[in-house]
Amino acid sequence: MDPQMEELLKSAEAISKLSPHEASILSFLKDGYSTRDIAQILHMSHKKVQAYRQSILDKLSARNTAHAVAMYSRKLQLEIHLRRH
């Protein structure tokens, strides 16, 4: 299998393990929102969003938020690829 496709599949599998709240927060992070912005949008406390962000990093074994966002972006790439084929 193509190494790039393997990486896309790994990212998609990891992302699929996130809860709906975690996936939503990761999507906002991908779009450049801060945890404070996300807290306001979702009517949550800032600490709650920070806890979700940490949970995302833990579940994805991501080194940091940028790494988690990169994994999410790879999942989106895979979805686009699969729709085309």
C-alpha positions in Angstrom: 0.0 0.0 0.0 1.1 3.5 -0.7 2.8 5.0 2.4 0.7 8.2 2.0 -2.5 6.2 1.9 -1.4 4.3 5.0 -0.9 7.5 6.9 -4.3 8.8 5.8 -6.0 5.6 7.0 -4.2 5.7 10.4 -5.3 9.3 10.9 -8.9 8.5 9.9 -9.0 5.5 12.2 -7.7 7.6 15.1 -10.2 10.4 14.5 -13.1 8.0 14.3 -12.4 7.2 18.0 -13.3 10.8 19.1 -16.6 11.6 20.7 -18.9 14.0 18.8 -17.9 16.8 21.2 -14.2 16.1 20.6 -14.6 16.0 16.9 -16.5 19.3 16.9 -13.8 21.0 19.0 -11.1 19.6 16.7 -13.0 21.0 13.7 -13.1 24.4 15.3 -9.3 24.2 16.2 -8.7 23.3 12.5 -10.5 26.5 11.5 -8.2 28.5 13.8 -10.5 29.2 16.7 -9.0 29.5 20.2 -10.2 27.5 23.1 -11.8 30.6 24.5 -13.6 31.2 21.2 -14.8 27.6 21.1 -16.0 27.9 24.7 -18.2 30.9 23.8 -19.6 29.3 20.6 -20.4 26.0 22.3 -21.6 27.6 25.6 -19.0 25.7 27.7 -16.5 26.8 30.2 -13.0 27.5 28.9 -11.7 24.8 31.2 -14.1 22.2 29.8 -12.9 23.0 26.2 -9.3 22.7 27.4 -10.1 19.3 29.0 -11.7 18.2 25.7 -8.6 19.4 23.8 -6.3 17.4 26.1 -8.5 14.3 25.6 -8.2 14.7 21.8 -4.4 14.9 22.1 -4.4 11.8 24.3 -6.7 9.7 22.1 -4.8 10.6 19.0 -1.4 10.3 20.6 -0.8 13.8 19.1 2.3 15.7 20.2 0.3 19.0 20.2 -2.7 20.7 18.8 -1.1 21.3 15.4 -0.3 17.6 15.1 -4.0 16.7 16.0 -5.2 19.3 13.3 -2.8 17.7 10.8 -4.3 14.3 11.5 -7.8 15.7 11.1 -6.8 17.3 7.8 -5.5 13.9 6.6 -8.8 12.3 7.4 -10.6 15.0 5.4 -8.2 14.3 2.5 -9.1 10.6 2.6 -12.8 11.3 2.6 -12.3 13.5 -0.5 -10.2 10.8 -2.2 -12.8 8.1 -1.5 -15.6 10.2 -2.8 -13.8 10.7 -6.1 -13.2 6.9 -6.6 
